[in-house]
């Protein structure tokens, strides 16, 4: 039998609404910056504090993770190359094993291997050094909008083959089992499900899920698709449309 088309119970909407989400306000929200280069750490902290964030700076993974445990930040910025036994990838791995705090990774070079590993571990975004502090702040705000702001659309429950996507509960079920997805993986699956049957380009997926104006490697989409396929297996009727992008259902 062929793949079942996505069936939406509720309105067909461009979820998650990209730039249409209610703007986030910092209001003293905590961000942990884990970076051993003091000049970079101070610069990032300066720009984030100007935006109203409370910033905790750590020069190594152990201190940064201690801040996370104690202060429950809204987001973590972490450099991949850190001194000591744990690097930025280890930090991301530990954060994902214990919760879903958004993570932005800093890389010293445009190393595809580092980026792919970081994204597979659940990082929400990456920024390559040297970078503009304003760009980093913009990405932080975009991530917090998606993670914490209420959606203007009505929640929907969508069935995609054997998968149920509940946008109100932000929950994905395969039969009776709840499948653990990162926030970005969920948003990507929800967007594909709402637009079930349509072939969507990588650019369309980036605009709809990461937000219009996001710029980076379009292969970021491929990494997250690979993770969805790994977690949901053959139950997910996700097709690669060669030369275009992806189609669900």
N, C-alpha and C positions, 0 to 999 in steps of 0.2 A: 504493500500500500504506500501511496505517496505521502509526503509530509503534510500534516494538517495545517491549514491556514490559521493565522492568529484571529481569535474571535474576541472582540472587545465588549465587555459589559459596561456601558457608560460611554461618555463622549469621546470621539476620536480627537485627540489634542496633541500638539507638538510638545510632548513631555521629554525631558524636564525643561521648562520653558526658556532656557538660555538666558538672554538678556532681559526677559520679561519678569524675572523674579524680583521680589521686593528688595531694594538695596540694603546691604548689611551696614550696620554702624558698629564701630569698634567698641566704644563704651568700656574701655579698660580691659577688654578680653586679652587673655594671656597667650603669648607666643613664645616658644622656646627655640632659641637659635643655638645650634651645636656646630661650632666652627673654631678651629684652632688658630687660624690667622686672625690676630686681634684687630688689625686694621679693617679687614672685611667684616668681622663680627660687629665692630663698633659702627661701621657705616650702615649695615643692614638694620641694626637696632635703632640708629638715629632716624632713619626714614620710617620705620614702623611706629616708633613713638610719636613722630609728627602726625601720624594718622590716628593716634589715640589708643594704640595698643600698649599693653603692659608687656615688656620684653625681659626674658630671663636668658642670660648668656652663659654658655658652657663651652669649655675648651676641649672637652673630651666626652666620649660616649657615656661613661659611668655617671659623671656629674649631670649630663643632660637627661639621662633616664631617671635619675633621682628627682630632678625637677618635674618630669612628667608624672611620676608617681605621686608626688606631693601636691602639685598645683593643678593637675588636670587641664592642660592648655587646650585652646581651640585648634591649634595647629603647631607643627614642628618643622623648622627649617634645619636641614642637616647636611653637612659636607660629606661626600663619600670617603675622602681620604682623611682619616683622623688618627692621631697618635694613640698608642696603647694597643691592647689586645682586641678591642672592638672597633670596627670601622662603621661608616654610615650605612652600609648594607646590613650589618648586624643590628644596628639601631632600628632600621625599618622592619627587619624580620621580627624583632622583639615587640615592636609597637603593634604589628599586625596580629601577633599571637595573643595579645592581651586586650585589644580594643580596635577602634576604627578612627582614631584621631588622624586628620589629614596630614600628609607629609609632602614637603617640597624638598627635593634633593639638589644639592649643588655639586657640580662636577668641574674638575680642574681643566678638563679638555673635552672635546666633542667625541667622546669614546662611546661608540654604539653599544659595545658589550656592557659597559657600566649602566647605560641608560636602560637597556632591555632588562638586565637583571633587576635593577631598581623598580621598574614598572611591574615586572612579574612578581616581585615581593609585595606590591601593593602601594608603591609611591603614587601620589596623585599628580605630580608634575615634576619637572626637572628644569634647572637653569644652568647654562654653561658659562663658566668664568672665561674672560671678564664679562660682567653683565651690568646692566643699568639698574640701580636700586629702585628706580620708579617702575621698571618692568617687573621686578620681583614683587613689589607692593601690589601692583595691578593683578598679578597672578594669585597672590595671597587672597586678595579681596574676592576674586572670581571663585576661588575654591570655597571660601567661607559662605558666599552667596548660595552656592549649590548645596553645601553641606548643612547649613543652618537656617536659611530663610524659608518661610512658608511658600508653598506653591499656590498660584492663583487659580489653578485648574481643579476640577473635581477629581477626587481619587477614582481610579478604575481598577478593576480586576480583569486581567487578560489571560486567556488560555492559549498557549503556543505548543501544539503537540501535547506532550506529557508534562509540560512546564506551566505553572501558574505564577503570574507576576502580579503582585498586589502593590500598587503604587501608593496606596494610603498607608499601609503598614510597612512599606518598604521591605517587603519580604518576598522571597522566591521559594516555591515549593515544587518538589518532584515527588509526586504521590503524597505520602504523609511526611516526607522528610523536608525540613527547611534547609536550604543550601546556603552556606555562608559565602557571601560575595562582599568585595570591597564596595565603598560608596560609588566609585567611578564605574566599576563593573556593573553594578545595579542600574545606574543611570543609562549606560550604554544598552543594556538588555531591554530596559523599559522603552527607550526611544525606538529601538528596532521593533519591539512588539507593537507599540502604538501604530507604527507605520508598516505593520506586517504586510508582506506581499510586494512591497516596493523595493526596488534596487536603489540603494543609497550609496553615494560616493563617500570616500574617506573625508573629503572636505565637508560634505553635508553632515556627516557624523561628528566631526570636530566642532562645527558651528552649533549643532544641536545639543551636544553633550558637554563639550569643553567650554563652549560659549563663543559667540561671534567676536572676532578680534584676537582669539588665541592663535599664536603662531609658534610653530615647532614642526618637528618631523611628523609627516602624516602616517608614518609607520607605527606611531604610538597606538593608532587604532588597531593595527594588526596584533600588537602585543596583547591588548585587552581582549580581542576576539579569541586569541589563542588560549587565554586564561578561562574564558567562558566555556569554550569547547572542552577544556581539560576538566572543569568542575562539573559540567552538565552532561558531557558525553553524547552518545547517540540520541538521547532524548531531545536534544536541541536541534530543530530543523533549520540550521543556519547555513546558508549557501554562499560560497564565494562567487561573485559575478565578475569574471575576468575582464579587466580593462575598465571596470566601474567601481566596485566595492563589495557590498554585502547585502543579502536579502534574507529576512527571517520569515519562514512559512512558505 
